[in-house]
Amino acid sequence: MPTRKPLIAGNWKMFKTGSEAVETAGKLVELVKGADHTEVMIAPPFTALSQVFTAVKGTNVALGAQNLFWEAEGAFTGEISTGMLQSAGCTHVIIGHSERRQFFGETDQSVNKKIKTAVAAGLIPILCVGESEKERDENKTFSILDKQIKIGLKNLLLEDVATLVIAYEPIWAIGTGKTATKEQAQEVHRYLRGWIDKNYTAALAESIRILYGGSVKPDNVTALMAMPDVDGALVGGASLDAETFSKIVKF
Ligand code: 13P
């Protein structure tokens, strides 16, 4: 039987000032104290990371970033390095979110560079993959996912992928209230785990965590988490409120 500890991660996207973020994080810490059946992570905007770290340091809530850049430093206006993220207290980083691909020109190739940079720095990358509604309708879901994961993980060694987390986020389910059914999520998660098995090892496929993201709420998380290949959730909207997110954590 797999021994994958679930990870419930909150992606706060471009929401909350520093003080708002600290307030939510402080409430969350209280609400999820002792919830040790799952790992908890929140990813506030860059500007709130250091402040939020003071609220979560030493607790069971980990800190993550929503993006990174692959250079260590230099003339790259507006970008943030792994060293900067780690000095702000981050242990995790979300990479290749569909909103970054859609609005900021991220490609599978840039995602690959970012994953490599995160791994080399010792940050835990959460690699986001997922198809659009049109791609699903045209029966291209698996070929799209195949391409995203194949290029995203290009030249990564077994030990590099060992710490990685994959998040399946169907674009049509993000912020729409239209969650994938538990069967749809399971089908894709099984496919992704099979891909890892085929391209790495059966042991890695068994241990890698695959999160589902897309309109996860307190009332649908239990059914999703009951699926054998769903190992957690990447939550957007419902992670912004500490009370609501804590209910998801305690699914
Ligand atoms: P929602 O939970 O708001 O659908 O967002 C999902 C998401 O994009 C998490 O990264």
Residues whose N, C-alpha, C, O or C-beta is under 5 A from the ligand:
A	BS01	13P	N11 A173 I174 G175 T176 G213 G214 S215 V216 L234 V235 G236 G237 A238
